[in-house]
Amino acid sequence: MRRGRPGALPRGGGPSHARSAVGEERTLTSVDGIQTDRPAQGPEPESQTRERNASRLWHVTLSVSGDEAPLAEVRRALEQLAHDHPFLLTSRYATNHAEIRYWEEARDLHDAAAIALRLWGEHRATAKLPPWEIVGLEVIDRETYHQRVAEGYGPPPATPVGVHPY
């Protein structure tokens, strides 16, 4: 299978050839045709596949900020977000910023961060959130969260749960 920009032909001749810097012609192969020096291995054991794809819990702190909005509207919007996103633990808010803490289930940190970065924008219309931008993000695994709390630093446990003014 050959891939490229739609409508564009590869430079240096036909669709299956390219010229190197020294002018020699070589055949292009697709990603499917890549060979490695590693010997062929059988399928991955089921336990390793399951472990690699297993979800973990991540503690997320999302900070947003922007132009002032009426306090009552910010509270109502965050309460709606908590209703729409059931893992929301606590929110603190003021007229021009808010902090949201929640647990996210994801395969790895990259997935948890990507989900967190989409949260505000995806719920902006349905929860009628203020048009603020994300100004901070912290994503830590469950063990790190509990270690920080046990040592007396880091984010305190999210109690009381709910939406609260600063």
C-alpha positions as CSV (number, residue, x, y, z in Angstrom):
1,M,0.0,0.0,0.0
2,R,1.4,3.4,-1.0
3,R,0.6,6.5,1.0
4,G,1.2,10.2,0.3
5,R,-0.6,13.5,-0.1
6,P,-3.8,13.1,-2.2
7,G,-3.1,14.1,-5.8
8,A,0.7,14.4,-5.3
9,L,3.2,12.2,-7.0
10,P,6.4,11.4,-5.3
11,R,9.5,13.3,-6.5
12,G,12.0,11.6,-8.7
13,G,10.0,9.6,-11.2
14,G,7.2,7.1,-10.8
15,P,5.0,6.3,-7.9
16,S,7.3,3.6,-6.6
17,H,10.7,5.1,-6.9
18,A,12.7,7.9,-5.3
19,R,16.2,9.3,-5.8
20,S,18.6,9.5,-2.9
21,A,21.0,12.5,-2.3
22,V,23.6,10.7,-4.5
23,G,21.2,10.2,-7.4
24,E,20.7,6.5,-7.1
25,E,17.2,5.2,-7.4
26,R,15.5,3.1,-4.7
27,T,12.1,1.5,-4.4
28,L,9.9,2.9,-1.7
29,T,8.0,0.6,0.6
30,S,5.1,1.2,2.9
31,V,5.2,0.9,6.7
32,D,3.8,-2.6,6.4
33,G,6.9,-3.6,4.5
34,I,9.4,-2.5,7.2
35,Q,11.7,-5.3,8.4
36,T,13.7,-5.3,11.6
37,D,16.8,-7.1,12.8
38,R,14.9,-8.7,15.6
39,P,13.9,-12.3,15.1
40,A,10.2,-13.0,14.6
41,Q,8.4,-13.5,17.8
42,G,5.1,-15.3,18.5
43,P,2.1,-13.5,19.8
44,E,2.4,-11.6,23.1
45,P,1.3,-13.7,26.1
46,E,-2.3,-12.8,27.1
47,S,-1.2,-11.6,30.6
48,Q,1.3,-9.1,29.1
49,T,-1.3,-7.8,26.7
50,R,-3.9,-7.4,29.4
51,E,-1.4,-5.7,31.7
52,R,-0.3,-3.3,29.0
53,N,-3.9,-2.3,28.2
54,A,-5.1,-2.2,31.8
55,S,-6.6,1.1,32.9
56,R,-5.2,2.9,35.9
57,L,-6.6,5.7,38.0
58,W,-5.1,9.2,37.7
59,H,-5.7,12.2,39.9
60,V,-6.3,15.2,37.7
61,T,-6.2,18.9,38.7
62,L,-7.3,21.2,35.9
63,S,-7.0,25.0,36.4
64,V,-8.9,27.4,34.1
65,S,-9.0,31.1,34.0
66,G,-10.4,34.0,32.0
67,D,-12.6,37.1,32.0
68,E,-14.9,37.6,35.0
69,A,-18.2,35.9,35.0
70,P,-21.1,36.1,37.5
71,L,-20.3,33.9,40.5
72,A,-23.8,32.3,40.4
73,E,-23.4,31.3,36.7
74,V,-19.9,29.8,37.4
75,R,-21.3,27.8,40.3
76,R,-24.2,26.5,38.2
77,A,-22.0,25.6,35.3
78,L,-19.5,23.7,37.6
79,E,-22.4,21.8,39.2
80,Q,-23.7,20.8,35.7
81,L,-20.1,19.7,34.8
82,A,-20.1,17.6,38.0
83,H,-23.4,16.0,37.0
84,D,-22.1,15.4,33.4
85,H,-18.7,14.0,34.5
86,P,-19.5,11.7,37.4
87,F,-15.8,11.3,38.6
88,L,-15.6,15.0,39.4
89,L,-14.5,15.2,43.1
90,T,-14.4,18.9,43.9
91,S,-14.3,22.3,42.2
92,R,-13.2,25.6,43.6
93,Y,-14.1,28.7,41.8
94,A,-14.1,32.5,41.7
95,T,-15.4,35.0,39.2
96,N,-12.3,34.6,36.9
97,H,-10.8,31.2,37.6
98,A,-11.6,27.7,38.8
99,E,-9.8,24.5,39.8
100,I,-11.3,21.1,39.1
101,R,-10.1,17.9,40.7
102,Y,-11.2,14.5,39.7
103,W,-10.1,10.9,39.1
104,E,-9.7,9.7,35.5
105,E,-9.4,6.1,34.4
106,A,-6.9,5.8,31.5
107,R,-4.3,3.4,30.2
108,D,-1.4,5.8,30.8
109,L,-0.5,9.4,31.6
110,H,-0.7,10.5,28.0
111,D,-4.3,9.3,27.7
112,A,-5.3,10.8,31.0
113,A,-3.8,14.2,30.1
114,A,-5.4,14.2,26.7
115,I,-8.8,13.5,28.2
116,A,-8.2,16.2,30.8
117,L,-7.2,18.8,28.2
118,R,-10.5,18.1,26.3
119,L,-12.8,18.2,29.3
120,W,-13.4,21.9,29.5
121,G,-13.9,22.4,25.8
122,E,-16.1,19.4,25.3
123,H,-18.4,20.4,28.2
124,R,-18.4,24.2,27.5
125,A,-21.7,24.2,25.6
126,T,-23.6,21.5,27.5
127,A,-22.7,22.8,31.0
128,K,-22.6,26.5,29.8
129,L,-19.1,26.9,31.2
130,P,-17.4,30.3,30.9
131,P,-15.2,30.7,27.9
132,W,-12.0,30.4,30.0
133,E,-8.8,28.7,28.9
134,I,-6.9,26.0,30.6
135,V,-3.9,27.5,32.4
136,G,-2.7,24.5,34.4
137,L,-2.8,20.7,34.4
138,E,-1.5,18.2,36.9
139,V,-1.9,14.5,36.3
140,I,-0.5,12.1,38.9
141,D,-1.0,8.4,39.5
142,R,-2.9,7.0,42.4
143,E,0.1,6.0,44.4
144,T,1.8,9.4,44.1
145,Y,-1.4,11.1,45.2
146,H,-1.8,9.0,48.3
147,Q,1.9,9.3,49.1
148,R,1.7,13.1,48.9
149,V,-1.4,13.2,51.1
150,A,0.3,10.8,53.7
151,E,3.4,13.0,53.8
152,G,1.3,16.1,54.4
153,Y,2.0,17.9,51.2
154,G,0.5,18.1,47.8
155,P,-3.2,18.5,47.2
156,P,-5.2,17.8,50.3
157,P,-7.9,15.1,50.0
158,A,-10.8,16.4,48.1
159,T,-13.1,17.0,51.0
160,P,-15.7,18.2,51.1
161,V,-16.7,16.8,47.8
162,G,-18.6,19.2,45.6
163,V,-18.5,22.7,44.1
164,H,-17.2,25.4,46.5
165,P,-16.1,29.1,46.2
166,Y,-12.4,29.9,47.0
